[in-house]
């Protein structure tokens, strides 16, 4: 192969001697086709990834397998069809066939994917070895998507050949790549913000398939004559564009730049997960900015190919363009990595400036993504265009893109799984940037390479010195970070407050409980197990968090507990919250599994007496699939005869419209559904949707007849669940009321994942306080509440007392709205005494209103004894059946005050 200076000079300067032909009408049609093809291609990727997550799960092994399989399919299409496309005399036919294959396979997947998901989940199994999980996920994804991804990988090379036959001469690779990527950017935004929320997955896929078929029909009608006219000159243009042998170092560069480019995206996305809201729109913002920057970079490179003194090749010596662009990408990645440390500041500034709203939060996410992605991706788009342009004439664009895509396929595993947890995000990003500098040594004429690498080395050194590790953990003054783990799925932190309480944070956005909520967390186990009847043996937990809810299962002698948690690091951090899953205090050793809850339920073959689904933040991308009709159906299949399913819902993290959709979806599977409150907190109200064949109707003395273990009895006293009224007192509504509540709201399904797209409006907006939502919910459902009791006990004295208890509870909740807790004891008494005493009068059994009055009387006694006496007298009058007020009154005021104990009844 020739390696002389004259040959190299001719290679780099040749394009500037060719003036690109103005785009003709046929050229505009081809550009429109390439744009629409990119639009549909990215939409397919997003839709198929969401569909496959049902069977493959959201474990990082599965996510990586899907990404890798998608890229490998693209690479195979470019590599295996490269020679045929370069030599074909019928590029139009090839392009039409490729578009039709993509559309036809997309339509076929609409019908076959549900069955394929079921088979794949069972093949993986409920407790797979990680290697087996990855292997099946990768192979299954590759096979089921291969016809479409294979065709996608060859569309751009086919479009390049087609451009030549319609008379578009000069450099075209960068321009076509820019147009295709711009279409992908538009597809990302339009599909996420409009098509998928409005049409659902299947109808969106049908639309994308129609676009593929429309492209084929339009080009077949419009370009057939132009292609036949210019076909004779196709080989001449192909062979004359770039001399043979000129692209020798280009293919390795394409491979490694593909690896490093996607690696940079993966690492930045992981860091930004600690800043952005983690919704489906957050990922769309990042991806769209990545694609937009790449498209603009390619377009700018295309413009630089025009003849003139400012042409890129005329301003650099041979191979200096390559070194310059590699160094530019390296420095841009270092700059983006440094700016990552300021992403929280920028996000807060935009939100503060615009005020809380959906659009301001989305704009804040786009601003952050622009800051860290725009400059690096501009350089990456120019670099890829330059390398692909050089390789296309000698090797073919299909080979160039295939090699680049194969390199990208390895980035998720090597950088996301191996490197990131070992060295941290900042070091990994610096290594990616340095990798671009190292690639300059693959080029000939290494004598001046140090000139380009010296700025990169200095930039990396500055970054290490000035930028702290990219850890974002919001912690108030006086708190400390006890543990931080950069896992393969998320960054997990344990924070200890000044009062020694601890809480768990995931990606700095989601607080997954803590020691301060132990009372509530234990109730999330006790309530469903007691509702089931207290005789459960097999109990499944979907989601573990801190493990405190799971911990309460140890007090049930017969229970064998199985816990499933998506993020492995959270299991390892349970000891920080006093949870020892390996201790001898468990009656049966529990099983803890790191697995995706949705996939586990589909793949598992065991049956459970009680299934408890932990609190899943509805707006978090991926959590919406745990509230679908299909998931609830899969859960029902795992229930043993007489089993119950409890789905906990965070009312403080969702609005009522989202709650309606989830409730309607639950009712579609469990028509006997009930809704309960976990406790009476107005700041963080928790709801439970309860369903299953085990709900046969409750009765009086429910606890007394079922709970005989002394240790469990003591725990129920601590959890304030030592009476039937406490156990059943959180009931909000039965199936009739819930049907009325959810009427007219679309169900949340795999095809129409309404919650995924609706729930983010809650975190992006400015919702009313959770207490107001709880009060609105209770008021709306109270008229159709119904009863919990079996038919033979309805209308009994116990039923009447229970109905009175619920009325007192509703009054108690309404009274708490608007109460200011940060006032003195006298002001607190003035705010609450009337409503509390009214609630006590409504139900003598409602201790949540009785006990606070006792406590306030004790607290105010030293300041104002007469006020304390007045409170106790009024309390005893409101509920004379309890002796507590009289006894406290007698202790506070000696007999010299007279027979005060009888005074309330006398009055």
C-alpha positions in Angstrom: 0.0 0.0 0.0 1.2 3.5 -0.8 2.3 5.5 2.2 4.1 8.4 0.7 3.4 12.0 1.7 2.0 12.8 -1.8 -0.6 10.0 -1.5 -1.7 11.0 2.0 -1.9 14.6 1.0 -4.1 13.7 -1.9 -6.4 11.7 0.4 -7.0 14.6 2.8 -7.2 17.3 0.2 -9.2 15.5 -2.4 -12.7 16.3 -1.0 -12.0 20.0 -1.0 -11.4 19.9 -4.8 -14.9 18.6 -5.3 -17.8 21.0 -5.0 -20.9 19.4 -3.7 -23.8 19.5 -6.1 -26.7 21.6 -4.9 -29.4 19.4 -3.5 -32.0 18.6 -6.1 -35.6 17.7 -5.6 -34.7 14.1 -5.6 -32.0 14.9 -3.0 -34.5 16.6 -0.8 -36.8 13.6 -0.9 -33.9 11.3 0.1 -33.0 13.6 2.9 -36.6 13.6 4.2 -36.6 9.8 4.0 -33.3 9.6 6.0 -34.7 12.0 8.6 -37.9 10.0 9.0 -36.0 6.8 9.2 -34.0 8.1 12.1 -37.2 9.4 13.7 -38.8 5.9 13.6 -35.6 4.1 14.5 -35.1 5.8 17.8 -38.8 5.5 18.6 -38.5 1.7 18.0 -35.6 1.4 20.3 -37.4 3.2 23.1 -40.6 1.2 22.7 -38.9 -2.2 22.4 -36.7 -1.6 25.4 -39.8 -0.8 27.5 -41.6 -3.9 26.1 -38.6 -6.2 26.8 -38.1 -5.0 30.4 -41.2 -6.9 31.3 -39.4 -10.3 30.9 -35.8 -9.2 31.1 -36.2 -6.9 34.1 -34.5 -3.7 35.1 -31.4 -5.3 36.6 -28.4 -3.8 35.0 -27.4 -7.1 33.4 -30.7 -7.1 31.5 -30.4 -3.4 30.5 -26.9 -3.9 29.3 -28.0 -7.0 27.4 -30.7 -5.1 25.6 -28.4 -2.2 24.7 -25.6 -4.6 23.5 -28.0 -6.8 21.5 -29.5 -3.7 19.8 -26.0 -2.4 18.8 -24.8 -5.8 17.7 -27.9 -6.2 15.4 -27.1 -2.8 13.9 -23.4 -3.7 13.5 -24.3 -7.0 11.8 -26.5 -5.2 9.3 -23.7 -2.8 8.3 -21.0 -5.4 8.3 -22.7 -8.3 6.4 -24.4 -6.1 3.8 -21.5 -3.7 3.3 -20.0 -5.4 0.2 -23.4 -6.0 -1.5 -24.4 -2.4 -0.9 -21.1 -1.0 -2.3 -21.4 -3.0 -5.5 -25.1 -3.0 -6.1 -26.6 -1.4 -9.2 -30.0 -1.2 -7.4 -29.5 0.8 -4.2 -33.1 2.0 -4.4 -34.4 -1.5 -4.3 -32.2 -2.3 -1.3 -33.3 0.8 0.6 -37.0 0.1 0.0 -36.6 -3.5 1.1 -34.8 -2.5 4.3 -37.5 0.0 5.2 -40.3 -2.5 4.5 -38.5 -5.2 6.6 -38.2 -2.8 9.6 -41.9 -1.9 9.4 -43.1 -5.4 8.9 -41.1 -6.8 11.8 -42.3 -4.0 14.0 -45.9 -5.0 13.3 -45.2 -8.6 13.9 -43.6 -7.8 17.3 -46.8 -6.2 18.5 -48.5 -9.6 18.4 -45.5 -11.9 19.3 -43.8 -9.9 22.0 -46.2 -10.7 24.9 -45.8 -14.5 24.3 -42.0 -14.1 23.8 -41.8 -12.2 27.1 -43.5 -14.9 29.0 -41.2 -17.6 27.5 -38.1 -15.6 28.1 -38.9 -14.8 31.7 -39.5 -18.5 32.4 -36.2 -19.4 30.6 -34.3 -17.0 32.7 -35.9 -18.2 35.9 -36.6 -16.5 39.2 -33.1 -16.8 40.7 -30.7 -16.9 37.7 -27.0 -16.9 37.8 -25.8 -13.5 36.5 -24.0 -15.0 33.6 -27.0 -17.0 32.5 -29.3 -14.0 33.0 -27.1 -11.9 30.8 -26.6 -14.6 28.2 -30.4 -15.3 27.8 -31.3 -11.6 27.9 -28.7 -10.8 25.2 -29.5 -13.8 23.0 -33.3 -13.4 23.3 -33.1 -9.6 22.5 -30.7 -10.1 19.6 -32.9 -12.8 18.1 -36.3 -11.1 18.6 -35.1 -7.8 17.2 -32.5 -9.0 14.7 -34.5 -8.7 11.5 -35.3 -5.0 12.3 -32.0 -4.0 13.8 -30.1 -5.8 11.0 -32.1 -3.8 8.4 -31.6 -0.6 10.4 -27.8 -1.1 10.4 -27.8 -1.0 6.6 -30.2 1.8 5.9 -27.6 4.6 6.0 -25.1 2.8 3.8 -27.9 2.1 1.4 -29.0 5.8 1.5 -25.4 6.8 0.6 -25.4 4.5 -2.4 -28.8 5.9 -3.4 -27.5 9.5 -3.1 -24.8 8.7 -5.7 -27.3 7.4 -8.2 -29.4 10.5 -8.1 -26.5 12.8 -8.9 -25.5 14.0 -5.4 -21.7 14.2 -5.8 -19.1 15.2 -3.2 -18.8 14.3 0.5 -22.1 13.0 1.7 -21.5 10.7 4.8 -21.5 13.5 7.4 -24.6 15.2 5.9 -26.6 12.0 5.8 -25.5 11.0 9.2 -26.4 14.5 10.6 -29.9 14.3 9.0 -30.5 10.8 10.3 -29.3 11.7 13.8 -31.4 14.8 13.8 -34.4 12.6 13.0 -33.5 10.4 15.9 -33.4 13.5 18.2 -36.9 14.6 17.1 -38.1 11.0 17.5 -36.9 10.9 21.0 -38.7 14.1 22.1 -41.9 13.6 20.1 -42.3 9.9 21.1 -41.7 10.6 24.8 -43.6 13.8 25.2 -46.6 13.1 22.9 -46.8 9.9 20.9 -46.3 7.3 23.7 -48.5 9.1 26.3 -51.2 9.8 23.7 -51.2 6.6 21.7 -49.6 3.9 23.8 -46.9 1.5 22.7 -48.7 -0.5 20.1 -50.4 2.3 18.2 -47.1 4.2 18.3 -45.3 1.2 16.8 -48.0 1.0 14.1 -47.3 4.7 13.3 -43.6 4.1 13.1 -44.2 1.1 10.8 -46.5 3.3 8.6 -43.6 5.8 8.4 -41.3 3.0 7.1 -43.9 1.9 4.6 -44.5 5.5 3.6 -40.8 6.1 3.0 -40.7 3.1 0.7 -43.7 4.1 -1.2 -42.6 7.7 -1.7 -39.1 6.9 -2.8 -40.3 4.1 -5.1 -42.7 6.5 -6.9 -40.4 9.5 -6.9 -36.8 8.2 -7.5 -37.3 5.3 -9.8 -36.6 7.3 -12.9 -33.6 9.2 -11.5 -32.0 6.0 -10.3 -32.3 4.2 -13.6 -30.8 7.2 -15.4 -27.7 7.5 -13.2 -27.1 3.8 -12.3 -24.3 3.5 -15.0 -22.1 5.9 -13.2 -22.4 4.4 -9.7 -19.3 2.3 -9.8 -17.3 5.2 -11.1 -18.2 7.5 -8.2 -17.8 4.7 -5.7 -14.2 3.9 -6.7 -13.0 7.4 -7.3 -14.0 8.9 -4.0 -11.1 7.8 -1.9 -7.9 6.0 -3.1 -7.4 2.4 -2.0 -5.4 1.9 1.2 -6.0 5.3 2.6 -8.2 4.2 5.5 -5.8 1.7 7.1 -5.8 3.2 10.6 -9.4 4.3 10.4 -11.2 1.1 11.4 -9.5 0.7 14.8 -10.2 4.3 15.4 -13.9 3.8 14.6 -14.1 0.8 16.9 -12.5 2.6 19.9 -14.2 5.9 19.4 -17.6 4.1 19.4 -16.6 2.4 22.7 -15.5 5.7 24.3 -18.4 7.8 23.0 -21.1 5.5 24.3 -19.0 5.1 27.5 -19.1 8.8 28.1 -22.8 8.8 27.7 -23.3 6.0 30.1 -21.1 7.5 32.8 -22.7 10.9 32.5 -26.2 9.5 32.7 -25.2 7.7 35.9 -24.0 10.9 37.5 -26.9 12.9 36.3 -29.3 10.4 37.9 -28.3 12.0 41.2 -29.4 15.5 39.9 -32.4 15.0 37.6 -35.7 13.6 38.7 -35.3 10.1 37.3 -38.4 10.1 35.2 -39.0 9.0 31.6 -38.6 12.6 30.6 -35.2 12.9 32.3 -33.8 10.2 30.1 -35.4 11.8 27.0 -33.8 15.1 27.8 -30.3 13.5 28.1 -30.7 11.3 25.0 -32.1 14.1 22.9 -29.2 16.5 23.8 -26.7 13.7 23.0 -28.3 13.1 19.6 -28.7 16.8 18.8 -25.1 17.6 19.6 -23.9 14.7 17.5 -26.1 15.8 14.6 -24.9 19.4 14.8 -21.3 18.3 14.9 -21.8 16.1 11.8 -23.5 19.0 10.0 -20.6 21.4 10.9 -18.1 18.8 9.6 -20.1 18.5 6.4 -20.0 22.2 5.9 -16.2 22.2 6.5 -15.8 19.9 3.4 -16.8 22.7 1.0 -13.9 24.0 -1.2 -12.3 27.2 0.0 -9.5 28.6 2.3 -11.5 27.6 5.4 -12.0 23.9 4.4 -10.9 21.8 7.3 -8.4 19.8 5.2 -6.7 22.9 3.9 -5.8 24.1 7.4 -4.1 21.0 8.7 -1.2 18.8 7.7 -1.8 15.1 6.8 -3.4 13.2 9.7 -3.4 16.3 11.8 -7.2 16.5 11.3 -7.5 13.2 13.0 -5.3 14.2 15.9 -7.0 17.5 16.2 -10.5 16.0 16.4 -9.4 13.3 18.8 -7.8 15.9 21.1 -10.8 18.1 20.8 -13.1 15.3 21.9 -10.8 14.5 24.8 -10.7 18.1 26.0 -14.5 18.4 25.5 -15.1 15.3 27.6 -12.8 16.7 30.3 -14.7 20.0 30.2 -18.1 18.2 30.4 -16.8 16.1 33.3 -15.8 19.2 35.1 -19.1 20.9 34.5 -20.9 17.9 35.9 -19.8 19.1 39.4 -21.9 22.3 38.8 -25.0 20.5 37.5 -26.8 20.7 40.8 -26.2 24.4 40.9 -27.5 25.0 37.4 -30.6 22.8 38.0 -31.4 24.8 41.2 -30.8 28.1 39.5 -33.2 27.4 36.6 -35.9 26.1 38.9 -35.6 29.1 41.2 -35.6 31.5 38.3 -38.7 30.0 36.6 -40.6 28.7 39.6 -41.8 25.2 40.1 -43.8 23.8 37.2 -43.7 21.0 34.7 -42.0 23.1 32.0 -39.5 24.8 34.3 -38.3 21.4 35.6 -38.0 20.0 32.1 -36.1 23.1 31.0 -33.8 22.7 34.0 -33.1 19.1 33.0 -32.5 20.1 29.4 -30.1 22.9 30.6 -28.1 20.5 32.7 -27.9 18.0 29.8 -26.8 20.7 27.5 -24.1 21.9 29.8 -22.4 18.5 30.0 -23.2 17.0 26.6 -23.4 19.7 24.0 -19.7 20.5 23.4 -18.5 16.8 23.7 -21.1 15.5 21.4 -20.4 18.3 18.8 -16.8 17.1 18.7 -17.9 13.4 18.6 -20.2 14.0 15.7 -17.4 15.7 13.7 -14.9 13.0 14.6 -17.2 10.2 13.6 -18.1 11.9 10.4 -14.5 12.5 9.5 -13.5 8.9 10.2 -16.5 7.4 8.4 -16.0 9.7 5.4 -12.4 8.5 5.1 -13.4 4.8 5.5 -16.5 4.8 3.3 -14.7 5.1 -0.1 -12.2 2.4 0.7 -14.1 0.1 3.0 -17.7 1.1 2.6 -19.9 3.0 5.0 -21.5 -0.2 6.2 -18.2 -1.6 7.4 -17.3 1.7 9.0 -20.6 2.0 10.9 -20.6 -1.7 11.8 -17.1 -1.5 13.4 -18.1 1.7 15.3 -21.3 0.2 16.6 -19.5 -3.0 17.7 -17.2 -0.9 19.7 -20.1 0.9 21.3 -21.7 -2.5 22.2 -18.9 -3.3 24.6 -19.0 0.0 26.5 -22.0 -0.7 28.8 -20.4 -3.8 30.3 -16.8 -2.7 30.5 -17.4 0.8 31.7 -20.8 0.6 33.4 -20.3 -2.7 35.2 -16.6 -3.2 35.6 -14.9 0.2 35.8 -17.5 2.6 37.4 -18.0 0.7 40.7 -14.2 0.2 41.1 -12.8 3.6 40.4 -15.8 6.0 40.7 -17.5 8.3 38.1 -14.8 11.0 38.0 -11.9 8.7 37.4 -13.8 6.7 34.9 -14.7 9.8 32.9 -11.1 11.0 33.0 -10.0 7.6 31.7 -12.5 7.9 28.8 -11.2 11.3 27.9 -7.6 10.1 28.1 -8.6 7.2 25.8 -9.2 9.6 23.0 -5.7 11.0 23.5 -4.2 7.5 23.4 -5.9 6.8 20.1 -3.7 9.5 18.4 -0.8 7.0 18.7 -2.6 4.7 16.3 -2.0 7.2 13.5 1.1 7.4 11.3 3.6 10.2 11.9 3.6 10.0 15.7 6.4 12.5 15.9 4.1 15.4 16.9 1.5 13.5 18.8 2.7 14.9 22.1 1.5 18.3 21.0 -2.0 17.1 21.1 -1.8 14.9 24.2 -0.1 17.5 26.4 -3.3 19.7 26.8 -5.2 16.5 27.5 -2.8 15.4 30.2 -2.9 18.9 31.8 -6.7 19.0 31.6 -7.0 15.6 33.4 -4.6 16.8 36.1 -6.5 20.0 36.6 -9.8 18.0 36.8 -8.4 15.7 39.5 -7.1 18.6 41.6 -10.0 21.0 41.4 -13.1 18.7 41.1 -14.2 16.6 44.0 -15.6 13.1 43.4 -18.9 13.3 41.6 -21.1 12.4 44.6 -24.3 14.3 45.2 -25.9 13.6 48.5 -28.1 16.3 50.0 -27.6 16.2 53.8 -28.7 18.9 56.2 -26.3 20.6 58.6 -25.2 18.3 61.4 -25.7 15.1 59.5 -23.0 12.8 58.2 -22.6 10.4 55.3 -22.0 7.0 56.8 -21.8 5.0 53.6 -21.8 5.7 49.8 -21.7 3.0 47.2 -21.5 3.6 43.4 -23.4 0.5 42.3 -24.0 -0.7 38.7 -27.7 0.4 38.9 -27.6 3.4 41.3 -25.6 5.4 43.8 -26.8 4.5 47.3 -26.1 6.4 50.5 -26.7 6.1 54.2 -27.1 9.4 56.0 -27.2 9.9 59.8 -29.0 12.9 61.1 -28.0 15.0 64.2 -30.6 13.1 66.3 -28.8 9.7 65.3 -31.6 8.7 63.0 -30.6 7.2 59.7 -32.2 7.1 56.3 -31.4 5.5 52.9 -31.0 7.6 49.7 -30.9 6.3 46.2 -29.4 8.6 43.5 -29.9 11.4 46.0 -33.5 11.7 44.9 -35.4 8.9 46.5 -35.4 8.5 50.3 -36.2 4.8 50.9 -37.2 5.0 54.6 -35.1 4.9 57.7 -34.9 4.3 61.4 -37.2 7.3 62.1 -40.1 5.5 60.3 -39.7 2.2 62.0 -43.2 2.4 63.5 -44.8 2.9 60.1 -42.5 0.4 58.3 -43.4 -2.4 60.8 -47.1 -1.7 60.3 -46.6 -2.3 56.6 -45.9 -5.9 57.5 -48.2 -6.4 60.5 -51.4 -5.0 58.8 -51.5 -7.3 55.7 -50.4 -10.4 57.7 -53.1 -9.8 60.3 -55.7 -9.0 57.6 -54.9 -12.3 56.0 -55.7 -14.0 59.3 -52.3 -14.3 61.0 -51.6 -17.9 59.7 -49.5 -17.1 56.7 -46.5 -19.3 56.1 -45.0 -18.1 52.8 -44.7 -14.3 52.4 -43.1 -12.5 49.5 -41.8 -8.9 49.7 -41.5 -7.0 46.4 -39.0 -4.3 47.3 -37.0 -4.0 50.5 -35.6 -0.5 50.9 -33.9 -0.4 54.3 -35.3 -3.8 55.2 -37.2 -2.6 58.3 -40.6 -3.6 56.9 -39.2 -7.0 56.0 -37.7 -7.2 59.5 -41.2 -7.3 61.1 -41.8 -10.8 59.6 -39.4 -12.3 62.2 -42.2 -12.0 64.8 -44.5 -14.5 63.1 -43.4 -18.0 64.1 -44.7 -19.8 60.9 -43.5 -17.3 58.3 -40.9 -18.0 55.7 -40.1 -14.7 54.2 -38.6 -14.0 50.7 -37.5 -10.5 49.8 -36.8 -9.2 46.3 -34.8 -6.0 45.7 -33.7 -4.5 42.4 -30.6 -2.7 43.8 -28.1 -5.2 45.3 -26.3 -2.5 47.3 -29.4 -1.9 49.3 -29.3 -5.4 50.6 -25.8 -5.0 51.8 -26.6 -1.8 53.7 -29.5 -3.2 55.8 -27.2 -3.7 58.9 -27.0 0.1 59.1 -30.7 0.1 59.9 -30.5 -2.7 62.5 -31.7 -5.4 60.1 -29.8 -8.7 60.4 -31.3 -11.2 57.9 -28.8 -13.9 58.9 -29.5 -13.9 62.7 -30.8 -16.7 64.7 -33.8 -14.7 65.8 -35.6 -15.6 62.6 -37.9 -18.7 63.0 -36.9 -19.6 59.4 -33.9 -18.2 57.6 -35.2 -15.6 55.1 -34.2 -15.4 51.5 -33.0 -12.1 50.0 -32.7 -11.9 46.3 -31.3 -9.1 44.1 -33.9 -9.2 41.2 -36.4 -7.1 39.4 -39.8 -7.5 41.0 -41.7 -7.6 37.8 -39.5 -10.2 36.2 -39.4 -12.3 39.4 -43.1 -12.5 39.6 -43.5 -13.6 36.0 -40.7 -16.2 36.3 -41.4 -17.6 39.8 -43.3 -20.8 40.2 -43.9 -20.7 44.0 -47.1 -19.6 45.7 -47.4 -17.3 48.6 -50.0 -16.7 51.3 -49.2 -13.0 51.4 -47.5 -10.8 48.9 -46.5 -7.3 50.0 -45.4 -4.8 47.5 -43.4 -2.0 49.0 -43.7 1.7 48.2 -42.6 2.3 44.6 -42.2 6.0 43.6 -44.7 6.2 40.6 -42.8 8.9 38.7 -39.5 7.0 38.7 -38.8 5.5 35.3 -39.5 1.8 35.4 -41.7 1.9 38.5 -44.9 2.4 36.5 -44.6 -1.1 35.2 -45.2 -2.3 38.8 -48.7 -0.7 38.7 -50.0 -2.3 35.5 -52.9 -4.7 35.0 -50.4 -7.2 33.6 -48.2 -7.1 36.7 -51.2 -7.4 39.1 -52.3 -10.4 37.1 -48.9 -12.0 37.4 -49.0 -11.3 41.2 -52.4 -13.0 41.4 -51.0 -16.1 39.8 -48.4 -16.3 42.6 -51.0 -16.2 45.4 -51.9 -19.4 47.2 -55.5 -20.3 47.8 -56.7 -17.9 50.5 -53.8 -15.5 49.8 -53.9 -11.7 49.8 -51.9 -9.1 48.0 -51.1 -5.7 49.6 -49.8 -2.9 47.4 -48.6 0.1 49.4 -49.0 3.5 47.7 -47.2 6.7 48.7 -50.0 9.3 48.6 -47.3 11.9 49.4 -45.6 11.1 46.1 -48.6 10.9 43.7 -51.7 12.9 42.7 -55.2 11.7 42.8 -55.5 11.2 39.0 -52.5 8.8 39.1 -54.0 7.1 42.1 -57.3 6.6 40.2 -55.5 4.9 37.4 -53.6 2.6 39.7 -56.8 1.8 41.7 -58.8 1.0 38.5 -56.0 -1.2 37.3 -55.9 -3.0 40.6 -59.7 -3.5 40.6 -59.5 -5.0 37.1 -57.6 -7.9 38.6 -58.9 -7.9 42.2 -62.6 -7.0 42.0 -63.0 -7.3 45.8 -60.3 -4.7 46.4 -60.2 -2.6 49.6 -58.3 0.6 50.4 -56.7 1.2 53.8 -54.5 3.7 55.6 -51.3 2.5 57.2 -51.4 5.3 59.8 -52.9 8.7 60.4 -49.9 10.8 59.4 -50.8 13.9 57.4 -47.2 14.6 56.2 -46.6 11.1 54.6 -49.9 9.3 54.2 -49.5 5.7 53.0 -52.4 3.8 51.4 -52.8 0.1 50.8 -54.7 -1.6 48.0 -55.7 -5.0 49.4 -57.1 -7.8 47.3 -57.2 -11.6 46.9 -59.4 -14.6 47.7 -58.3 -14.4 51.4 -60.6 -11.4 52.0 -63.7 -13.1 53.2 -65.0 -10.5 55.6 -63.7 -9.6 59.1 -65.4 -10.0 62.4 -65.3 -9.1 66.1 -62.4 -10.4 68.2 -60.4 -10.9 65.0 -57.1 -10.5 66.8 -57.9 -12.3 69.9 -58.8 -15.5 68.0 -55.7 -15.4 65.8 -52.8 -13.9 67.7 -51.5 -16.1 70.5 -47.7 -15.7 70.3 -46.6 -13.5 73.2 -43.7 -11.9 71.4 -45.9 -11.0 68.5 -48.5 -9.5 70.9 -45.8 -7.3 72.4 -44.8 -6.1 69.0 -48.4 -5.3 68.1 -48.7 -3.2 71.3 -45.6 -1.2 70.2 -47.2 -0.8 66.7 -50.5 0.2 68.3 -52.3 -2.7 66.6 -53.5 -4.4 69.8 -57.2 -4.0 69.1 -59.7 -4.8 66.3 -60.5 -1.1 66.0 -56.8 -0.2 65.4 -56.4 -3.0 62.9 -59.6 -2.2 60.9 -59.7 1.5 61.6 -57.7 2.6 58.5 -60.4 1.3 56.1 -61.3 3.9 53.5 -63.5 2.1 51.0 -64.5 -1.2 49.5 -64.9 -2.2 45.9 -68.0 -0.2 45.2 -66.5 3.0 46.4 -63.2 2.3 44.6 -65.0 1.7 41.3 -66.8 5.0 41.6 -63.5 6.7 42.5 -61.6 5.3 39.5 -64.4 5.6 36.9 -63.4 7.2 33.7 -59.6 7.1 34.2 -57.6 4.9 31.7 -56.1 1.7 33.1 -52.4 1.5 33.4 -51.3 -1.3 31.1 -48.1 -2.5 29.4 -49.5 -1.2 26.1 -50.7 2.1 27.6 -48.3 2.9 30.5 -50.3 5.8 31.7 -48.6 6.1 35.1 -45.1 6.3 33.5 -46.1 9.5 31.6 -48.6 11.0 34.0 -46.8 10.6 37.4 -43.8 12.8 36.5 -46.2 15.8 36.5 -46.3 15.5 40.2 -42.6 15.9 40.8 -42.2 18.6 38.2 -45.1 20.6 39.4 -46.2 22.3 42.7 -48.8 19.9 44.2 -50.9 20.7 47.1 -49.8 19.3 50.5 -50.4 15.6 51.0 -52.8 16.3 53.8 -55.2 18.0 51.4 -55.1 15.1 49.0 -55.8 12.7 51.8 -58.7 14.7 53.0 -60.1 15.0 49.5 -59.8 11.2 49.0 -61.5 10.4 52.3 -64.3 12.9 51.7 -64.9 11.5 48.2 -65.1 7.9 49.4 -66.8 8.2 52.7 -70.3 8.2 51.3 -69.7 4.8 49.6 -67.3 3.3 52.2 -69.3 0.2 52.8 -68.2 -2.2 55.6 -65.5 -4.8 56.3 -67.6 -7.2 58.3 -69.0 -10.5 57.2 -72.6 -10.5 56.3 -73.8 -12.1 59.5 -72.2 -9.3 61.6 -73.4 -6.3 59.6 -75.7 -4.1 61.7 -74.3 -5.5 64.9 -73.1 -3.4 67.8 -69.5 -4.0 66.7 -70.4 -2.8 63.2 -72.0 0.4 64.6 -68.9 1.0 66.8 -66.6 0.5 63.8 -68.6 2.9 61.6 -68.4 5.5 64.4 -64.7 4.9 64.6 -64.3 5.7 60.9 -66.3 8.9 61.3 -64.2 10.0 64.2 -61.1 9.2 62.2 -62.3 11.3 59.2 -63.0 14.2 61.6 -59.6 13.8 63.2 -57.8 13.9 59.8 -59.8 17.0 58.7 -59.0 18.7 62.0 -55.3 18.2 61.4 -55.1 20.0 58.1 -53.7 23.5 58.6 -52.5 22.8 62.2 -49.1 24.5 62.8 -47.0 22.1 64.8 -44.3 24.7 65.5 -46.1 26.6 68.2 -46.2 26.6 72.0 -48.3 24.2 74.0 -51.0 26.7 74.8 -51.3 27.7 71.1 -51.4 24.0 70.1 -54.3 23.4 72.6 -56.2 26.4 71.2 -55.8 24.9 67.7 -56.8 21.3 68.4 -58.8 20.9 71.6 -62.2 21.4 69.9 -61.7 19.1 67.0 -60.0 16.4 69.1 -62.8 16.4 71.7 -65.4 16.2 68.9 -63.6 13.2 67.5 -63.5 11.6 71.0 -67.3 12.2 71.4 -68.0 10.6 68.0 -66.2 7.3 69.0 -65.2 6.3 72.4 -62.9 3.7 70.8 -60.9 6.3 68.7 -57.8 6.5 70.9 -55.7 8.5 68.4 -57.8 11.6 69.4 -58.1 10.7 73.1 -54.4 10.2 73.8 -53.2 13.5 72.5 -55.5 15.4 74.8 -54.1 13.5 77.7 -50.6 14.3 76.6 -51.4 18.0 76.1 -52.9 18.2 79.6 -49.7 16.7 81.1 -47.5 19.1 79.0 -49.4 22.3 80.0 -49.8 21.4 83.7 -46.7 23.2 85.0 -47.6 26.4 83.0 -51.3 26.5 83.6 -52.8 23.9 86.0 -56.3 25.2 85.5 -56.1 24.7 81.7 -54.9 21.1 82.3 -57.8 20.5 84.7 -60.2 22.0 82.2 -58.9 19.7 79.4 -59.2 16.6 81.5 -62.7 17.4 82.6 -63.8 18.0 79.0 -62.1 14.8 77.9 -63.8 12.6 80.6 -67.1 14.2 79.6 -66.5 13.4 75.9 -65.6 9.7 76.7 -66.6 8.6 80.2 -66.1 5.0 79.4 -62.3 5.3 79.7 -60.8 6.0 83.2 -57.5 7.5 82.0 -58.6 11.2 82.2 -60.1 10.7 85.7 -57.1 8.9 87.0 -54.7 11.6 85.6 -57.0 14.2 87.1 -56.8 12.6 90.5 -53.0 12.4 90.4 -52.6 16.0 89.3 -55.0 17.5 91.8 -55.0 16.0 95.3 -58.3 15.3 97.2 -58.3 18.8 98.7 -59.8 20.0 95.4 -62.8 17.8 96.0 -64.1 14.8 94.3 -63.0 15.8 90.8 -63.3 12.3 89.4 -67.1 12.4 89.5 -67.4 16.0 88.2 -67.3 15.2 84.5 -70.3 12.8 84.7 -72.2 15.2 87.0 -71.9 17.9 84.4 
